[in-house]
Amino acid sequence: MRPALVTFLLLVAALLVGEAAAPPRDDGQWTMPGKDFAATRYSGLTEITPANVARLRPQWSFSTGVLGGHEGQPLVVNNTMYVVTPFPNVLYAFDLTREGYPLKWKYRPDVNPTSVGIACCDAINRGAFYADGRIVYNLLDGHTVAVDAATGRELWKTQIADLGQGETTPMAPFVVKGKVIVGPSGGEFGIHGWVKALDLGTGRLAWTAYSEGPDADVLARPGTFKPFYDHGTDLALTSWPADAWQRAGVPMWGWLSYDPELDLLYYGTGNAAPYNPEQRPGDNKWASSVLARRPEDGSLVWAYQFTPHENWDFDANAEMILADVTVQGRRRRVLVHFDKNGFAYTIDRATGEVLVAAPFTPVTWAQRIDLATGRPVVDTAKVTGASRGNIKDICPSLEGGKSPVSAASYSPRTGLFYVSTNNLCMDYQATQVTRIAGTPYIGASTPYHAGPGGHMGAFIAWDASVGRRVWEIREPYPVWSGSVVTAGDVVFYGTLDGWFKAADARSGRVLWKFKVGSGVVGCPITYTGPDGRQ
């Protein structure tokens, strides 16, 4: 993980054009982090186009007064905008039907301030989820809350994490089939990673599944769990030395997606602990992996590990975007993932088979991904460990080829994925470390520098059917914002030097930009206002 930069200004832009045409098919709302269960961050709205986007003007802004990373996105439901702040995790509701978007109500929870000192990478928040008249979100101190969307009244509050072990909860929940899916941060504290499901109506715990340990804890049940590449029982136990799995990290703090036809919930897991891999020989399953579960009971159906025996803090918590893509002449139901390790994966989302894997940013730690085995072909000169000294020029750095929180987007119109990327490399000096519960359990020094070309980031368009970069917009700094793409063929993203930009989704030409006054680490949205305008 990495620290978030300060961004405390939310901006709505209105298009100054003529009257809108026929109502769009998109309902114009934004009810969940990724826009839809497939996590596409794609809007069917068409009013804003490459021809008129340059006429965007700021219409409204609001300062939350919180100097922390707003890594999530607003929600817009029934002409109300909902915004969650970083610690102290205040929830605001704004009335979009009235001039100036006045505050309808504010919910200020009681959050344990000691959680700020435990949070790995700034006291950030990644947003909320709307379901069944409720706004559901996580507090930093290990609680999930449900708030009445109309009144701001707290409906329930459930403790899910243990601060004493170094667990905090900045992630955005995901709601499916009446279950609220939640997970912790804490890979840098050596927690025992997990994912939990709460009942949406009551907040009661429905099930818990661990990332590592015996099959019974991981919910890898006989006859149900069928990974494409791996075979055997207790894979998440035998791939760790002795009891190391009990303090191995592997948290779930990123974005989720769901396929209703397959009834599969997808999410990625975080890094293994500590950063010194010599203290945990083996593949270390299921660190840095994608897991597919049944949402009703948590049963694990398949899993795939992007980076076995993860050496470089390559969390896999980035979004798993669901799309239908033609691969080698055959239409496939796939999951597309841009990993911190620098490779983009196109995976059969029913089975876990890797169909395409190619670097989307400079990579030196591995030569390629072997599609027959699903494993990376590692450059042994880049393997880290306390006994190996300082390993130079590992690309990408531990910031990743893409930050997991910088959510990509996908347009079914262009068939392209839009990705915020980093161009950073690092030197890696691992050290021996001992775990003390609730304190950092890291064991490495990792200074980094700009990668090839000297620029530190780029915003790119990616063809997942063949694993190819279609276009890029180079940026002087890493690009840590998410993106949103529309049926008007415009894609929006932000930069660390404070620009919010619009680009042509087909060509990559920058069409418009606006200086927001702070580095952008959050995710933009688009919606239909009460006047019917985008």
Backbone hydrogen bonds, N-H to C=O, Kabsch-Sander energy under -0.5 kcal/mol:
donor,donor_aa,acceptor,acceptor_aa,energy
4,A,121,C,-0.9
7,T,68,G,-1.4
10,L,62,F,-1.4
12,V,60,W,-1.9
14,A,57,R,-2.0
16,L,14,A,-0.5
16,L,55,R,-0.7
17,V,15,L,-1.4
30,W,76,V,-2.7
35,K,32,M,-1.8
36,D,34,G,-1.2
39,A,36,D,-1.9
41,R,34,G,-2.6
43,S,485,V,-2.4
49,T,47,E,-0.5
52,N,49,T,-0.8
53,V,49,T,-2.0
55,R,52,N,-2.2
56,L,53,V,-1.9
57,R,14,A,-1.7
59,Q,12,V,-2.6
60,W,12,V,-1.1
62,F,10,L,-1.1
64,T,8,F,-1.3
64,T,62,F,-0.6
67,L,65,G,-0.6
68,G,66,V,-1.5
70,H,68,G,-0.6
71,E,69,G,-1.4
71,E,125,N,-1.2
72,G,125,N,-0.8
75,L,82,Y,-2.1
76,V,30,W,-2.1
77,V,80,T,-2.5
80,T,77,V,-1.2
81,M,94,F,-2.1
82,Y,75,L,-2.7
83,V,92,Y,-2.1
85,T,90,V,-2.1
87,F,123,A,-1.9
89,N,86,P,-2.5
90,V,86,P,-0.6
91,L,107,Y,-2.6
92,Y,83,V,-2.9
92,Y,90,V,-0.5
93,A,105,W,-2.1
94,F,81,M,-2.7
95,D,102,P,-2.9
96,L,79,N,-2.2
96,L,94,F,-0.8
98,R,95,D,-0.8
101,Y,98,R,-2.1
104,K,93,A,-3.3
105,W,93,A,-1.1
107,Y,91,L,-2.8
108,R,106,K,-0.6
111,V,109,P,-0.8
115,S,112,N,-1.7
116,V,113,P,-1.5
117,G,113,P,-0.5
117,G,114,T,-0.6
118,I,114,T,-0.8
119,A,115,S,-2.0
121,C,122,D,-0.5
124,I,122,D,-1.9
125,N,69,G,-1.3
126,R,170,P,-2.4
128,A,73,Q,-0.5
129,F,136,V,-2.0
130,Y,31,T,-2.9
131,A,134,R,-2.3
134,R,131,A,-1.7
135,I,147,V,-2.8
136,V,129,F,-3.0
136,V,134,R,-0.6
137,Y,145,V,-2.1
139,L,143,H,-3.3
142,G,139,L,-1.4
143,H,139,L,-0.5
144,T,158,T,-2.7
145,V,137,Y,-2.8
146,A,156,W,-2.3
147,V,135,I,-2.4
148,D,153,R,-3.1
149,A,133,G,-2.5
152,G,148,D,-2.7
155,L,146,A,-3.3
156,W,146,A,-1.3
158,T,144,T,-2.8
160,I,142,G,-3.4
161,A,142,G,-1.8
163,L,161,A,-0.6
165,Q,162,D,-1.4
166,G,163,L,-1.6
167,E,162,D,-1.9
168,T,185,S,-1.1
169,T,140,L,-1.3
174,F,181,I,-1.6
176,V,174,F,-0.5
176,V,179,K,-2.3
179,K,176,V,-1.8
180,V,198,L,-3.1
181,I,174,F,-3.6
181,I,179,K,-0.7
182,V,196,K,-2.6
185,S,168,T,-3.0
189,F,186,G,-1.8
190,G,187,G,-0.9
191,I,186,G,-1.5
193,G,191,I,-0.8
193,G,249,G,-2.1
195,V,209,A,-2.4
196,K,182,V,-2.7
197,A,207,W,-2.4
198,L,180,V,-2.3
199,D,204,R,-2.9
200,L,178,G,-2.5
203,G,199,D,-2.9
206,A,197,A,-3.8
207,W,197,A,-1.3
209,A,195,V,-2.8
210,Y,217,D,-2.4
211,S,193,G,-2.2
212,E,193,G,-0.5
213,G,236,A,-2.2
217,D,214,P,-1.1
218,V,214,P,-2.0
219,L,215,D,-1.4
220,A,215,D,-2.0
221,R,219,L,-1.1
224,T,221,R,-1.9
225,F,221,R,-2.4
226,K,224,T,-0.7
226,K,301,V,-3.3
237,L,234,D,-1.6
238,T,234,D,-2.8
239,S,235,L,-0.9
240,W,237,L,-1.3
244,A,241,P,-2.9
246,Q,243,D,-1.9
247,R,244,A,-1.7
248,A,245,W,-1.0
249,G,191,I,-2.9
250,V,248,A,-0.5
250,V,271,N,-2.7
252,M,184,P,-0.5
252,M,194,W,-0.5
253,W,251,P,-0.5
255,W,317,N,-1.3
257,S,266,Y,-1.7
258,Y,37,F,-2.2
259,D,264,L,-2.4
263,D,259,D,-1.5
264,L,259,D,-1.5
265,L,293,R,-3.2
266,Y,257,S,-2.9
267,Y,291,L,-1.6
268,G,255,W,-0.5
269,T,289,S,-2.2
270,G,251,P,-2.3
273,A,248,A,-2.1
275,Y,442,I,-3.6
276,N,442,I,-0.7
279,Q,276,N,-1.6
280,R,277,P,-1.7
284,N,239,S,-2.0
287,A,284,N,-2.3
288,S,270,G,-2.2
289,S,286,W,-0.6
290,V,304,Y,-2.6
291,L,267,Y,-2.6
292,A,302,W,-2.6
293,R,265,L,-2.5
293,R,291,L,-0.5
294,R,299,S,-2.2
298,G,294,R,-2.3
300,L,219,L,-2.9
301,V,292,A,-3.2
302,W,292,A,-1.2
304,Y,290,V,-2.2
306,F,288,S,-1.7
306,F,304,Y,-0.6
307,T,288,S,-1.2
309,H,283,D,-2.8
310,E,307,T,-0.6
315,D,313,D,-1.4
316,A,269,T,-2.7
321,I,319,E,-0.6
321,I,336,V,-2.3
322,L,38,A,-2.1
323,A,334,V,-1.9
325,V,323,A,-0.6
325,V,332,R,-2.5
327,V,325,V,-0.6
327,V,330,R,-2.9
330,R,327,V,-1.6
332,R,325,V,-3.0
334,V,323,A,-2.8
334,V,332,R,-0.8
335,L,347,I,-2.7
336,V,321,I,-3.0
337,H,345,Y,-2.2
339,D,337,H,-0.7
339,D,343,F,-2.2
340,K,315,D,-1.0
342,G,339,D,-1.8
344,A,358,A,-3.3
345,Y,337,H,-3.0
346,T,356,V,-2.9
347,I,335,L,-2.8
347,I,345,Y,-0.6
348,D,353,E,-2.9
349,R,333,R,-1.7
349,R,347,I,-0.5
352,G,348,D,-2.9
355,L,346,T,-2.9
355,L,353,E,-0.6
356,V,346,T,-1.7
358,A,344,A,-1.9
360,F,342,G,-2.5
361,T,342,G,-0.9
364,T,395,C,-2.8
365,W,395,C,-1.4
367,Q,377,V,-3.3
368,R,377,V,-0.6
370,D,368,R,-0.5
370,D,375,R,-2.9
371,L,369,I,-0.8
373,T,370,D,-0.6
374,G,370,D,-3.0
375,R,370,D,-0.5
377,V,368,R,-3.1
378,V,376,P,-1.0
379,D,365,W,-2.6
380,T,378,V,-0.8
382,K,379,D,-2.4
383,V,380,T,-1.2
388,R,385,G,-1.7
389,G,386,A,-0.7
391,I,389,G,-0.7
391,I,428,Y,-2.6
392,K,390,N,-0.5
394,I,426,M,-3.3
395,C,393,D,-0.6
397,S,424,L,-1.3
400,G,397,S,-2.1
401,G,340,K,-1.8
406,S,403,S,-1.3
407,A,405,V,-1.7
409,S,418,Y,-1.8
410,Y,40,T,-2.4
411,S,416,L,-2.2
415,G,411,S,-2.3
416,L,411,S,-0.6
417,F,462,W,-2.4
418,Y,409,S,-2.9
419,V,417,F,-0.5
419,V,460,I,-2.6
421,T,419,V,-0.5
421,T,458,A,-2.7
422,N,401,G,-2.5
423,N,456,M,-2.8
425,C,449,H,-2.9
426,M,394,I,-2.6
427,D,447,P,-2.6
428,Y,391,I,-2.7
429,Q,445,S,-2.7
430,A,389,G,-0.6
430,A,428,Y,-0.6
431,T,443,G,-2.2
438,G,165,Q,-0.6
439,T,436,I,-2.0
441,Y,188,E,-3.9
445,S,429,Q,-2.2
449,H,425,C,-2.8
451,G,423,N,-2.8
451,G,455,H,-0.5
454,G,451,G,-2.1
456,M,475,E,-0.6
457,G,475,E,-1.5
458,A,421,T,-1.3
459,F,473,I,-2.4
460,I,419,V,-2.7
460,I,458,A,-0.5
461,A,471,W,-2.3
462,W,417,F,-2.8
463,D,468,R,-3.0
464,A,462,W,-0.8
466,V,463,D,-0.8
467,G,463,D,-1.9
468,R,463,D,-1.7
470,V,461,A,-2.9
471,W,461,A,-0.9
473,I,459,F,-2.6
474,R,472,E,-0.5
475,E,457,G,-2.8
479,V,421,T,-1.5
480,W,478,P,-0.7
481,S,494,G,-0.7
482,G,522,G,-2.0
483,S,407,A,-1.7
484,V,492,F,-1.5
485,V,41,R,-1.9
486,T,490,V,-2.0
487,A,43,S,-1.7
487,A,45,L,-0.7
488,G,45,L,-0.9
489,D,486,T,-1.7
491,V,503,A,-2.5
492,F,484,V,-2.8
493,Y,501,K,-1.9
494,G,482,G,-0.5
495,T,499,W,-2.1
496,L,478,P,-0.6
498,G,495,T,-1.4
500,F,514,F,-2.7
501,K,493,Y,-3.3
501,K,499,W,-0.5
502,A,512,W,-2.7
503,A,491,V,-2.7
504,D,509,R,-2.5
505,A,489,D,-2.3
508,G,504,D,-2.7
511,L,502,A,-3.0
512,W,502,A,-1.4
514,F,500,F,-2.1
516,V,498,G,-2.7
516,V,514,F,-0.7
517,G,498,G,-0.7
520,V,495,T,-2.3
521,V,519,G,-0.6
523,C,72,G,-2.9
528,T,28,G,-2.3
529,G,527,Y,-0.5
529,G,533,R,-3.2
532,G,529,G,-2.3
